Amino acid sequence: MRIPRLRSAVLAVTLGAGLLAGAAPALAATQTGAAVAAGGWPTRDWYLQGPYPTMAACDLAYEDAAQNGQYTGLLYCHWFRGGGPYMPGFYYEVYIP
């Protein structure tokens, strides 16, 4: 009788770990206020807009994009270290599904 209990406990732990692993990237993006993955790249459907040389220039572009209402979601300006096709600078992110 203990074997079914053990199997259900292992199954519950496995399912719980799978759910937590799936929710971790989204939770991390929500907590940090950015949709940048752990490797430093934007997550799927989020795109960097920039680079801007100063935070003030990025803020101005961000406010313009927010007033236009053309994007489903916006994430505030932040420094991106650069890499791949992106130069270092200040970027804001837009959500395009």
Sine and cosine of phi, psi and omega as CSV:
sin_phi,cos_phi,sin_psi,cos_psi,sin_omega,cos_omega
0.00,0.00,-0.34,0.94,-0.03,-1.00
-0.98,0.19,-0.39,0.92,-0.02,-1.00
-0.90,0.44,-0.73,0.68,0.04,-1.00
-0.87,0.49,-0.60,0.80,0.03,-1.00
-0.91,0.42,-0.66,0.75,0.02,-1.00
-0.90,0.44,-0.70,0.72,0.01,-1.00
-0.88,0.48,-0.69,0.73,-0.01,-1.00
-0.93,0.38,-0.56,0.83,0.04,-1.00
-0.93,0.38,-0.68,0.74,0.03,-1.00
-0.90,0.43,-0.67,0.74,0.03,-1.00
-0.88,0.47,-0.68,0.73,0.01,-1.00
-0.89,0.45,-0.67,0.74,0.02,-1.00
-0.91,0.41,-0.67,0.74,0.01,-1.00
-0.89,0.45,-0.72,0.69,0.02,-1.00
-0.90,0.44,-0.67,0.74,0.03,-1.00
-0.88,0.48,-0.67,0.74,0.03,-1.00
-0.91,0.41,-0.62,0.78,0.03,-1.00
-0.91,0.42,-0.66,0.75,0.03,-1.00
-0.92,0.39,-0.66,0.75,0.03,-1.00
-0.91,0.42,-0.64,0.77,0.01,-1.00
-0.91,0.42,-0.61,0.79,0.02,-1.00
-0.95,0.32,-0.53,0.85,-0.04,-1.00
-1.00,0.06,-0.29,0.96,-0.08,-1.00
-0.86,0.50,-0.74,0.67,0.00,-1.00
-0.89,0.47,-0.66,0.75,0.01,-1.00
-0.92,0.40,-0.64,0.77,0.02,-1.00
-0.91,0.41,-0.66,0.76,0.02,-1.00
-0.90,0.45,-0.65,0.76,0.00,-1.00
-0.91,0.41,-0.61,0.79,0.01,-1.00
-0.93,0.37,-0.67,0.75,-0.06,-1.00
-0.95,0.32,-0.58,0.82,-0.03,-1.00
-1.00,0.06,-0.23,0.97,0.00,-1.00
0.98,0.19,0.28,0.96,0.00,-1.00
-0.64,-0.76,0.49,-0.87,0.03,-1.00
-0.98,-0.18,0.56,0.83,0.01,-1.00
-1.00,-0.05,0.79,-0.62,-0.02,-1.00
-0.94,0.34,0.13,-0.99,-0.05,-1.00
-0.85,0.52,-0.51,0.86,0.01,-1.00
-0.98,0.20,-0.07,1.00,0.03,-1.00
0.99,-0.12,0.00,1.00,0.00,-1.00
-0.98,-0.19,0.51,-0.86,0.03,-1.00
-0.88,0.47,0.56,-0.83,0.03,-1.00
-0.97,0.24,0.15,-0.99,-0.07,-1.00
-0.84,0.55,0.68,-0.74,0.02,-1.00
0.97,0.25,-0.01,1.00,0.09,-1.00
-0.95,-0.31,0.74,-0.67,-0.08,-1.00
-0.80,-0.60,0.66,-0.75,0.02,-1.00
-0.97,0.24,0.66,-0.75,0.08,-1.00
-0.88,-0.48,0.86,-0.51,-0.04,-1.00
0.51,-0.86,-0.38,-0.93,0.14,0.99
-1.00,0.08,0.45,-0.89,0.09,-1.00
-0.90,-0.44,0.64,-0.76,-0.09,-1.00
-0.94,0.33,-0.45,0.89,-0.02,-1.00
-0.74,-0.68,0.34,-0.94,0.06,-1.00
-0.91,0.42,-0.56,0.83,0.00,-1.00
-0.90,0.44,-0.66,0.75,0.03,-1.00
-0.91,0.40,-0.63,0.78,0.04,-1.00
-0.91,0.41,-0.68,0.73,0.03,-1.00
-0.86,0.52,-0.67,0.74,0.01,-1.00
-0.89,0.45,-0.71,0.71,0.02,-1.00
-0.92,0.40,-0.63,0.78,0.04,-1.00
-0.88,0.47,-0.73,0.69,0.01,-1.00
-0.88,0.47,-0.63,0.78,0.05,-1.00
-0.89,0.46,-0.71,0.70,0.02,-1.00
-0.90,0.43,-0.61,0.80,0.02,-1.00
-0.92,0.40,-0.64,0.77,0.00,-1.00
-0.95,0.31,-0.54,0.84,0.02,-1.00
-0.92,0.39,-0.53,0.85,0.02,-1.00
0.94,0.35,0.39,0.92,-0.07,-1.00
-1.00,0.07,-0.17,0.99,-0.02,-1.00
-0.92,-0.39,0.51,-0.86,0.03,-1.00
-0.94,0.34,-0.59,0.81,0.00,-1.00
-0.52,-0.85,0.47,-0.88,0.04,-1.00
-0.73,-0.69,0.60,-0.80,0.13,-0.99
-0.87,-0.49,0.68,-0.73,-0.14,-0.99
-0.86,0.51,0.29,-0.96,-0.04,-1.00
-0.88,0.48,0.60,-0.80,0.06,-1.00
-0.44,-0.90,0.31,-0.95,0.03,-1.00
-0.99,0.15,0.73,-0.68,0.10,-0.99
-0.88,-0.47,0.77,-0.64,-0.12,-0.99
-0.95,0.33,-0.22,0.98,-0.01,-1.00
1.00,-0.05,0.22,-0.98,0.00,-1.00
0.60,-0.80,0.54,-0.84,-0.03,-1.00
0.89,0.46,-0.75,-0.67,0.00,-1.00
-0.99,0.15,-0.07,1.00,-0.09,-1.00
-0.99,-0.12,0.76,-0.65,0.08,-1.00
-0.99,0.12,0.40,-0.92,0.09,-1.00
-0.90,0.43,0.59,-0.81,0.03,-1.00
0.33,-0.94,-0.12,-0.99,0.03,-1.00
-1.00,0.00,0.72,-0.69,-0.01,-1.00
-0.73,-0.69,0.46,-0.89,0.29,-0.96
-0.89,-0.45,0.31,-0.95,-0.06,-1.00
-0.90,-0.44,0.57,-0.82,0.03,-1.00
-0.85,-0.53,0.54,-0.84,0.02,-1.00
-0.98,-0.20,0.85,-0.53,0.05,-1.00
-0.77,-0.63,0.98,-0.22,-0.05,-1.00
-0.93,0.36,0.00,0.00,0.00,0.00
